[in-house]
């Protein structure tokens, strides 16, 4: 039974992703208008100055590496949620986490010729719950191998009663079952009770994930700090703190914890990549290049890394390595990232003044991914330069319809409409731009011009 469980065992702490049902049918929402710096779903309220991280095609804020539970930060409607799958090229978005838990074990659900190992429908749960030697192994088999949360919960409840509520392990399993069934508050109570009995890193991490699911990052940070009192400088807890500050757009605090992680574990990929992306977007490409080269020395070899190396080399003026890095990136690319690579090559073409090459690269990006909003937006800018206003407006509208979580298409549409005298269209578009990025200076300036004009009419 243990062998069958180990065949399909997965780390379900890191393997979660919020689906459509969880994001839209959320019964635990506390406030739709959170205070600045207190929400992961609306991190734009915690900006400090003229700074906005780029976002991926699904609306996920750009981080050092792709992490679970970062599908989209602002999917607040059914239309937008259906439109933003986990990967741009997938056939459909993620549905519900309960069904995803079944899919995590891949081949474990295939019925063998001899039939299932245990017939759960004929199992006497109360009998085995009173046998500590077999109850725990049976629970793991039901939970991980058979993926039957209801039977696993029944066994955990009766085993907890049998041990008179004194076994912290069973409380953790109850919390896992409640969490899988969407009963988040019940899971929170079980994990807190388990922590009072025995301090373990796993329970702390699960409690942190509950607060993140409830969109309570400050409570999650408090849990992290309490956990560090018992497990000093534990890398897993520090990683969660770095991720939370990253989600709140508090880049300085996030960098602080990622540097501590790098000191504790010099081969921690996420910490090194996150420090590298921080330096790149703070106009220090030569420092970012050091960290990405470190990842290359550690054995990371993929298209994303060579793409980042090419960009860092270009902006650090090490031009002799740029072409070779992007050639490697294209060679290693997949259908999911080839569009982003061509998009980045177009930036290099624009910087060196080759507008025709930039246009061709953007068209290649759209050929590989016809929902690449940023490519449409940049094509619109090039069309303005070429004097083709109608095509530029079409590209901006396409980009805005595909990705309403980026502000550039809205601002460009507003500015173009302002220049040709369509002030009402310009006002509507600039309001959408400010809803996405409230602190954008150029958008505020254009809005003030429009309001002054309308006030004199």
Backbone torsions as a table, in degrees:
resi	resn	phi	psi	omega
1	UNK	NA	-42.0	176.9
2	UNK	-64.7	-38.6	-179.9
3	UNK	-63.8	-42.5	178.4
4	UNK	-64.2	-36.5	178.9
5	UNK	-66.8	-44.5	-177.9
6	UNK	-66.3	-26.0	178.4
7	UNK	-62.0	-33.0	-173.8
8	UNK	-118.6	10.7	-176.9
9	UNK	-67.1	135.7	177.3
10	UNK	-132.0	154.8	176.6
11	UNK	-81.6	92.3	-174.3
12	UNK	-75.6	-5.0	174.2
13	UNK	-68.8	-43.1	-178.2
14	UNK	-90.3	-10.1	-171.1
15	UNK	-98.2	26.5	-176.6
16	UNK	-102.3	154.6	177.5
17	UNK	-150.9	132.7	-177.7
18	UNK	-79.0	127.0	-177.7
19	UNK	-97.0	-172.6	-177.3
20	UNK	-63.4	-45.5	-177.4
21	UNK	-62.0	-41.3	-177.0
22	UNK	-70.4	-35.5	-175.7
23	UNK	-79.7	-32.2	-175.6
24	UNK	-99.1	-34.7	-177.9
25	UNK	-102.1	53.6	-174.6
26	UNK	-91.2	115.6	179.5
27	UNK	-88.6	-2.3	-175.1
28	UNK	-108.2	15.0	179.6
29	UNK	-65.7	128.3	-177.5
30	UNK	-91.8	-46.4	-177.0
31	UNK	-148.9	133.3	176.6
32	UNK	-83.6	-13.3	177.9
33	UNK	-125.8	76.1	-175.6
34	UNK	-71.9	158.8	175.2
35	UNK	-67.3	153.3	179.3
36	UNK	-56.6	134.1	176.8
37	UNK	79.2	13.6	-178.0
38	UNK	-122.1	10.0	-176.8
39	UNK	-138.2	137.0	174.3
40	UNK	-86.0	-22.4	-178.5
41	UNK	-81.1	-18.3	177.0
42	UNK	-132.9	63.8	-175.2
43	UNK	-68.9	-13.3	179.7
44	UNK	-62.7	-18.8	179.2
45	UNK	-74.5	-9.5	-177.4
46	UNK	-107.6	20.3	178.5
47	UNK	-66.6	145.2	173.8
48	UNK	-125.2	86.2	178.8
49	UNK	100.7	-168.5	-176.3
50	UNK	-82.2	78.8	-178.5
51	UNK	-146.7	130.6	175.5
52	UNK	-148.1	120.2	177.1
53	UNK	-68.9	144.0	172.9
54	UNK	-64.4	161.5	179.5
55	UNK	-124.2	154.3	177.4
56	UNK	-77.6	179.9	-177.0
57	UNK	-67.2	-18.9	178.9
58	UNK	-95.7	3.4	-178.6
59	UNK	90.3	3.7	-179.1
60	UNK	-77.5	126.9	176.6
61	UNK	-57.7	136.9	-175.0
62	UNK	-67.4	122.3	179.2
63	UNK	-122.1	177.7	-178.0
64	UNK	-60.9	-42.8	176.6
65	UNK	-137.1	161.1	176.4
66	UNK	-73.6	126.3	-178.0
67	UNK	-119.6	157.1	174.1
68	UNK	-65.3	159.2	175.4
69	UNK	64.7	25.9	175.4
70	UNK	-127.2	38.0	-177.0
71	UNK	-61.5	-51.3	-179.9
72	UNK	-158.8	135.5	-175.8
73	UNK	-85.4	-23.1	-170.1
74	UNK	-132.2	33.0	175.6
75	UNK	-78.3	95.2	-173.7
76	UNK	-112.6	13.3	175.9
77	UNK	-142.5	157.8	179.8
78	UNK	-62.4	-40.6	-178.7
79	UNK	-60.7	-46.7	-177.9
80	UNK	-68.7	-37.4	179.7
81	UNK	-65.6	-42.5	177.9
82	UNK	-66.6	-23.8	-175.3
83	UNK	-86.5	-13.1	-173.2
84	UNK	-119.1	82.9	176.1
85	UNK	-72.1	168.8	-178.5
86	UNK	-59.2	-40.8	177.1
87	UNK	-124.5	142.8	-171.8
88	UNK	-61.7	-26.9	-173.1
89	UNK	-98.8	3.2	-178.6
90	UNK	-73.6	159.4	-175.5
91	UNK	-74.7	-28.6	-177.4
92	UNK	-154.3	160.4	178.2
93	UNK	-75.4	170.6	177.0
94	UNK	-67.1	137.4	-177.5
95	UNK	-94.1	-95.7	-176.1
96	UNK	-119.6	149.1	-177.1
97	UNK	-69.0	-28.9	-178.7
98	UNK	-64.1	-42.0	177.7
99	UNK	-72.2	-29.3	179.4
100	UNK	-68.7	-33.3	176.8
101	UNK	-60.9	-32.6	177.9
102	UNK	-69.5	-37.1	-176.3
103	UNK	-76.7	-17.5	-177.1
104	UNK	-62.1	-32.1	-175.2
105	UNK	-84.9	8.9	177.9
106	UNK	40.4	-107.8	-167.4
107	UNK	-77.9	1.5	-175.4
108	UNK	-68.1	-19.6	-175.7
109	UNK	-88.5	-3.1	179.1
110	UNK	-73.0	123.5	-179.7
111	UNK	-73.6	128.2	-180.0
112	UNK	-83.3	168.4	-175.4
113	UNK	-62.0	-32.5	-179.0
114	UNK	-83.3	0.6	-178.0
115	UNK	89.8	175.7	-178.8
116	UNK	-66.6	155.3	-179.2
117	UNK	-66.5	-39.5	179.9
118	UNK	-133.9	131.9	174.4
119	UNK	-86.9	100.9	-174.9
120	UNK	-64.0	-33.9	-178.3
121	UNK	-64.9	-22.8	-179.8
122	UNK	-102.1	6.9	-175.2
123	UNK	-80.9	134.1	175.6
124	UNK	-89.4	93.3	-173.0
125	UNK	-61.9	-44.5	-176.4
126	UNK	-63.7	-31.4	179.8
127	UNK	-66.3	-48.5	-176.8
128	UNK	-78.2	-22.0	178.2
129	UNK	-64.9	-25.8	179.5
130	UNK	-89.2	5.9	178.4
131	UNK	-114.9	94.3	-175.3
132	UNK	-58.7	-27.9	-176.5
133	UNK	-68.2	-25.9	-176.6
134	UNK	-117.2	-17.7	-172.8
135	UNK	-63.2	-43.3	-176.3
136	UNK	-68.2	-42.7	177.9
137	UNK	-64.5	-38.4	179.1
138	UNK	-65.2	-40.5	179.0
139	UNK	-61.0	-47.1	-178.9
140	UNK	-62.5	-36.5	178.0
141	UNK	-64.0	-45.9	-178.9
142	UNK	-66.6	-40.1	-173.7
143	UNK	-74.8	-46.2	-173.5
144	UNK	-93.7	-36.6	-175.4
145	UNK	-88.4	-48.2	-178.5
146	UNK	-89.4	-18.9	178.2
147	UNK	57.3	34.9	178.6
148	UNK	-103.2	93.1	-174.0
149	UNK	-66.4	-33.4	-176.8
150	UNK	-65.7	-46.8	178.6
151	UNK	-66.0	-38.9	179.3
152	UNK	-63.5	-40.9	178.8
153	UNK	-65.1	-42.2	178.9
154	UNK	-59.6	-43.7	178.9
155	UNK	-65.3	-41.5	-178.9
156	UNK	-65.3	-40.1	179.8
157	UNK	-63.3	-46.4	-177.4
158	UNK	-71.2	-34.5	177.4
159	UNK	-68.5	-35.6	177.0
160	UNK	-64.7	-41.0	176.4
161	UNK	-65.6	-38.4	-178.0
162	UNK	-64.7	-32.9	178.9
163	UNK	-94.1	13.1	175.5
164	UNK	59.7	37.5	174.9
165	UNK	59.7	29.1	-177.3
166	UNK	-109.4	-5.4	-178.1
167	UNK	-98.0	112.7	-177.6
168	UNK	-65.0	-28.9	-177.2
169	UNK	-62.6	-41.7	-179.6
170	UNK	-69.6	-31.2	176.1
171	UNK	-65.0	-37.9	177.2
172	UNK	-64.1	-41.9	-179.8
173	UNK	-67.0	-37.0	174.2
174	UNK	-60.6	-43.8	178.6
175	UNK	-61.4	-40.4	178.6
176	UNK	-62.7	-42.2	179.4
177	UNK	-65.7	-44.7	178.8
178	UNK	-60.7	-41.8	-179.4
179	UNK	-64.0	-41.5	179.1
180	UNK	-65.0	-30.7	179.9
181	UNK	-87.7	2.2	178.8
182	UNK	84.5	7.4	179.5
183	UNK	-91.5	75.7	-167.6
184	UNK	-68.7	-41.5	-177.8
185	UNK	-66.8	-37.2	176.2
186	UNK	-65.5	-39.4	177.0
187	UNK	-63.3	-39.7	178.7
188	UNK	-59.5	-43.4	-180.0
189	UNK	-63.6	-40.1	-179.5
190	UNK	-66.8	-42.0	-179.7
191	UNK	-67.4	-38.1	177.3
192	UNK	-64.6	-41.0	178.2
193	UNK	-63.9	-40.2	178.5
194	UNK	-64.7	-37.4	179.4
195	UNK	-67.3	-33.3	177.3
196	UNK	-66.3	-31.8	-179.7
197	UNK	-80.9	-40.9	-175.3
198	UNK	-156.8	132.3	-177.4
199	UNK	-89.7	118.0	175.5
200	UNK	-134.2	151.8	-178.8
201	UNK	-66.8	-37.9	-178.0
202	UNK	-59.2	-45.0	-178.1
203	UNK	-66.4	-39.1	178.2
204	UNK	-61.8	-44.8	179.7
205	UNK	-63.8	-39.8	179.2
206	UNK	-67.2	-36.5	177.9
207	UNK	-67.8	-36.9	176.4
208	UNK	-62.3	-43.1	-179.7
209	UNK	-63.7	-32.7	177.8
210	UNK	-64.9	-45.2	-179.9
211	UNK	-66.3	-33.7	176.3
212	UNK	-66.9	-40.1	178.0
213	UNK	-64.4	-34.7	178.3
214	UNK	-81.0	1.5	-177.9
215	UNK	58.8	49.5	175.6
216	UNK	-124.6	71.8	-176.1
217	UNK	-63.7	-30.4	-179.9
218	UNK	-69.3	-38.8	175.5
219	UNK	-65.4	-37.2	177.3
220	UNK	-64.0	-40.2	178.8
221	UNK	-65.8	-38.6	176.5
222	UNK	-62.4	-40.9	177.5
223	UNK	-63.4	-39.8	177.7
224	UNK	-61.3	-45.2	-178.0
225	UNK	-65.2	-38.6	176.8
226	UNK	-66.6	-37.1	177.7
227	UNK	-65.5	-35.5	179.3
228	UNK	-69.2	-20.1	175.7
229	UNK	-67.4	-30.6	179.9
230	UNK	-96.2	-33.5	-179.3
231	UNK	-122.3	85.6	-172.5
232	UNK	-63.7	126.8	177.3
233	UNK	55.7	35.5	175.4
234	UNK	-69.2	130.3	-173.5
235	UNK	-63.8	-39.3	-178.0
236	UNK	-63.8	-43.1	-179.9
237	UNK	-70.2	-41.1	177.9
238	UNK	-62.9	-35.7	177.6
239	UNK	-63.2	-41.9	177.8
240	UNK	-62.2	-39.0	178.8
241	UNK	-65.3	-42.6	177.5
242	UNK	-61.2	-40.6	179.6
243	UNK	-65.8	-40.7	-178.2
244	UNK	-65.8	-46.6	177.5
245	UNK	-63.8	-34.0	175.4
246	UNK	-62.1	-43.7	179.1
247	UNK	-66.9	-26.0	178.1
248	UNK	-88.4	4.2	-178.0
249	UNK	63.2	24.4	173.7
250	UNK	-94.7	82.1	-170.1
251	UNK	-68.6	-34.0	-177.1
252	UNK	-66.6	-43.2	178.5
253	UNK	-69.8	-37.6	177.1
254	UNK	-61.2	-43.7	179.0
255	UNK	-62.4	-38.6	-179.9
256	UNK	-57.9	-46.9	-177.1
257	UNK	-74.1	-34.0	177.3
258	UNK	-66.7	-32.1	176.7
259	UNK	-69.7	-37.2	175.3
260	UNK	-63.2	-41.3	178.7
261	UNK	-61.3	-43.5	-179.4
262	UNK	-63.5	-31.9	176.4
263	UNK	-71.0	-36.7	179.6
264	UNK	-76.3	-37.8	-178.2
265	UNK	-136.6	98.6	-173.6
266	UNK	-68.9	-10.2	179.7
267	UNK	-111.5	22.6	-179.4
268	UNK	-78.4	107.7	-172.2
269	UNK	-62.2	-44.2	-176.1
270	UNK	-64.2	-42.0	-179.4
271	UNK	-63.9	-45.8	-178.5
272	UNK	-64.2	-44.3	-179.9
273	UNK	-65.4	-37.7	-179.3
274	UNK	-69.5	-39.0	176.2
275	UNK	-64.5	-39.6	178.7
276	UNK	-62.9	-43.7	-178.4
277	UNK	-69.9	-30.2	176.5
278	UNK	-64.1	-47.7	-178.9
279	UNK	-66.2	-35.9	-179.4
280	UNK	-63.5	-46.1	-178.0
281	UNK	-82.4	2.5	170.6
282	UNK	-111.8	28.3	174.0
283	UNK	59.7	40.3	174.5
284	UNK	-129.3	62.5	-175.2
285	UNK	-64.2	-28.8	179.9
286	UNK	-67.8	-33.2	175.3
287	UNK	-73.5	-40.9	177.4
288	UNK	-60.5	-36.4	-179.5
289	UNK	-61.3	-36.8	178.3
290	UNK	-61.3	-42.2	-177.3
291	UNK	-71.9	-39.3	178.8
292	UNK	-69.5	-32.9	174.0
293	UNK	-65.6	-35.2	176.5
294	UNK	-61.9	-42.0	177.1
295	UNK	-61.9	-39.1	178.8
296	UNK	-64.3	-39.2	177.9
297	UNK	-67.3	-28.2	179.8
298	UNK	-77.2	-8.7	177.7
299	UNK	107.0	1.3	175.5
300	UNK	-71.8	125.5	-173.9
301	UNK	-143.7	89.0	179.8
302	UNK	-147.6	173.7	-175.0
303	UNK	-65.2	-38.3	-178.0
304	UNK	-61.6	-41.8	-178.7
305	UNK	-65.8	-44.8	-180.0
306	UNK	-68.4	-31.1	174.3
307	UNK	-62.8	-45.7	179.2
308	UNK	-67.1	-38.2	176.8
309	UNK	-62.4	-40.8	178.8
310	UNK	-63.4	-42.8	178.4
311	UNK	-65.3	-43.2	179.5
312	UNK	-63.8	-42.0	178.5
313	UNK	-62.4	-39.9	-178.6
314	UNK	-66.0	-49.1	-177.0
315	UNK	-75.7	-17.9	173.0
316	UNK	-90.3	5.8	175.7
317	UNK	65.3	31.6	171.9
318	UNK	-103.0	71.7	-167.9
319	UNK	-67.8	-21.0	-175.9
320	UNK	-68.8	-18.2	-178.4
321	UNK	-101.7	-7.7	-170.6
322	UNK	-65.4	-52.1	-175.0
323	UNK	-63.3	-42.8	-178.5
324	UNK	-64.5	-37.1	179.1
325	UNK	-65.4	-43.4	-179.6
326	UNK	-72.2	-29.7	174.1
327	UNK	-64.0	-42.9	176.2
328	UNK	-62.7	-42.0	-178.9
329	UNK	-61.0	-43.7	179.7
330	UNK	-66.0	-37.6	179.7
331	UNK	-64.2	-38.8	-177.2
332	UNK	-90.1	-0.7	-171.8
333	UNK	-70.8	159.2	173.8
334	UNK	-120.6	177.4	179.0
335	UNK	-62.1	-21.6	-175.9
336	UNK	-82.0	-28.8	-173.9
337	UNK	-119.4	-3.0	-178.0
338	UNK	-63.7	-34.4	-179.5
339	UNK	-65.2	-41.6	178.9
340	UNK	-64.7	-34.6	179.3
341	UNK	-66.5	-45.8	177.5
342	UNK	-64.0	-35.0	177.5
343	UNK	-62.6	-42.3	178.8
344	UNK	-68.5	-36.3	176.6
345	UNK	-63.1	-34.9	178.5
346	UNK	-63.1	-34.2	176.9
347	UNK	-62.8	-41.2	178.9
348	UNK	-64.7	-41.1	178.2
349	UNK	-62.6	-40.4	178.1
350	UNK	-64.0	-40.8	-177.3
351	UNK	-65.3	-37.6	179.9
352	UNK	-85.1	-2.6	174.7
353	UNK	91.9	8.2	179.7
354	UNK	-92.5	84.0	-174.5
355	UNK	-68.2	-34.8	179.6
356	UNK	-64.5	-42.8	177.8
357	UNK	-64.7	-39.7	178.5
358	UNK	-60.7	-42.2	179.4
359	UNK	-63.9	-40.9	178.7
360	UNK	-64.9	-40.4	179.0
361	UNK	-64.3	-40.1	178.9
362	UNK	-66.5	-37.5	177.4
363	UNK	-67.3	-35.7	175.8
364	UNK	-65.2	-37.2	177.1
365	UNK	-62.2	-41.4	-179.6
366	UNK	-71.1	-34.5	176.8
367	UNK	-61.4	-40.4	-179.1
368	UNK	-79.9	-24.0	177.5
369	UNK	-150.3	101.6	-175.2
370	UNK	-76.0	6.6	175.1
371	UNK	-118.4	28.7	179.3
372	UNK	-85.4	94.9	-170.7
373	UNK	-64.5	-40.2	-177.1
374	UNK	-66.3	-32.4	176.6
375	UNK	-66.0	-42.4	176.0
376	UNK	-60.6	-42.6	-178.7
377	UNK	-61.1	-46.8	-178.5
378	UNK	-68.9	-33.4	174.1
379	UNK	-62.1	-37.1	176.7
380	UNK	-62.9	-40.7	177.9
381	UNK	-63.3	-40.7	178.3
382	UNK	-65.4	-37.2	179.1
383	UNK	-66.5	-34.4	174.7
384	UNK	-62.7	-42.3	178.8
385	UNK	-61.6	-34.9	179.7
386	UNK	-83.1	-4.0	177.9
387	UNK	85.9	11.1	-178.5
388	UNK	-98.5	85.7	-172.8
389	UNK	-68.4	-40.2	-177.8
390	UNK	-62.9	-45.1	178.5
391	UNK	-65.1	-38.3	179.7
392	UNK	-62.5	-43.9	179.4
393	UNK	-62.8	-38.3	179.3
394	UNK	-63.9	-43.6	179.8
395	UNK	-64.5	-41.3	179.9
396	UNK	-64.6	-41.6	179.1
397	UNK	-66.0	-38.3	178.1
398	UNK	-63.9	-43.8	179.9
399	UNK	-63.7	-42.0	-179.6
400	UNK	-66.5	-36.4	178.8
401	UNK	-70.9	-34.7	-179.5
402	UNK	-73.1	-44.2	-174.2
403	UNK	-135.7	90.8	179.5
404	UNK	-81.1	5.7	179.0
405	UNK	-94.5	0.1	174.9
406	UNK	-110.2	144.8	-171.4
407	UNK	-91.5	-20.2	-172.8
408	UNK	-59.7	-47.5	179.9
409	UNK	-61.5	-38.3	179.5
410	UNK	-64.8	-44.4	-180.0
411	UNK	-65.7	-42.7	-179.8
412	UNK	-64.2	-39.8	176.5
413	UNK	-62.4	-42.4	-179.6
414	UNK	-64.9	-42.9	-178.5
415	UNK	-67.4	-40.5	178.3
416	UNK	-63.9	-43.6	178.5
417	UNK	-64.3	-36.3	178.2
418	UNK	-64.7	-39.8	-177.5
419	UNK	-68.4	-32.9	-178.9
420	UNK	-93.7	2.3	173.7
421	UNK	94.1	5.6	178.5
422	UNK	-89.1	81.2	-170.2
423	UNK	-72.3	-34.8	-178.9
424	UNK	-65.5	-45.6	176.9
425	UNK	-62.2	-39.2	178.6
426	UNK	-62.5	-40.8	-179.2
427	UNK	-65.7	-42.1	179.6
428	UNK	-63.5	-43.8	-177.4
429	UNK	-69.2	-38.0	-177.1
430	UNK	-71.2	-29.6	174.6
431	UNK	-65.8	-38.6	176.9
432	UNK	-66.0	-37.4	178.2
433	UNK	-63.4	-42.6	-179.0
434	UNK	-72.7	-27.5	174.5
435	UNK	-65.0	-34.1	179.6
436	UNK	-80.3	-40.8	-177.3
437	UNK	-136.2	87.1	-172.6
438	UNK	-62.2	-25.2	-174.2
439	UNK	-98.4	13.4	-179.2
440	UNK	-70.6	117.5	-172.1
441	UNK	-64.7	-46.0	-178.0
442	UNK	-63.9	-36.6	177.5
443	UNK	-66.1	-41.4	178.3
444	UNK	-63.9	-40.2	179.8
445	UNK	-63.0	-45.0	179.3
446	UNK	-65.3	-38.5	178.2
447	UNK	-63.6	-40.3	178.3
448	UNK	-63.2	-39.2	177.4
449	UNK	-62.4	-44.8	-179.3
450	UNK	-65.0	-42.2	-179.2
451	UNK	-65.2	-38.3	176.8
452	UNK	-64.5	-39.2	179.2
453	UNK	-65.7	-45.2	-178.8
454	UNK	-66.1	-31.5	-179.0
455	UNK	-70.1	-23.1	179.9
456	UNK	-93.6	-2.3	-179.4
457	UNK	-74.5	NA	NA
